Amino acid sequence: MMRDVQVARGIPLWLMQDYLEELGGYVEEDGRVTGPGWTATLTQLEPFRLGSLRVGQVQLVLEGDTETLAELKPQLEKKTMRAGA
């Protein structure tokens, strides 16, 4: 079993849930998202502050077997990629 913890900035919790559902997961009653061979726990964190700028952030904890997460993470990274200036 592998556990991967990361923080995503600039992506609302509801949108991260949608992305995980698009990757085969479904939202449990307790808010966790469960997919084939993996579970994701999302937690809304305090906004990240840089001067007067405030950016929302979500902690994502992915748990599953190593092979499954190795396939899931690149797919999720494509969905969460944001273009910058």
Helices and strands as residue ranges (DSSP letters): E 2-9, H 13-22, E 26-27, E 33-35, E 38-50, E 53-64, H 66-80
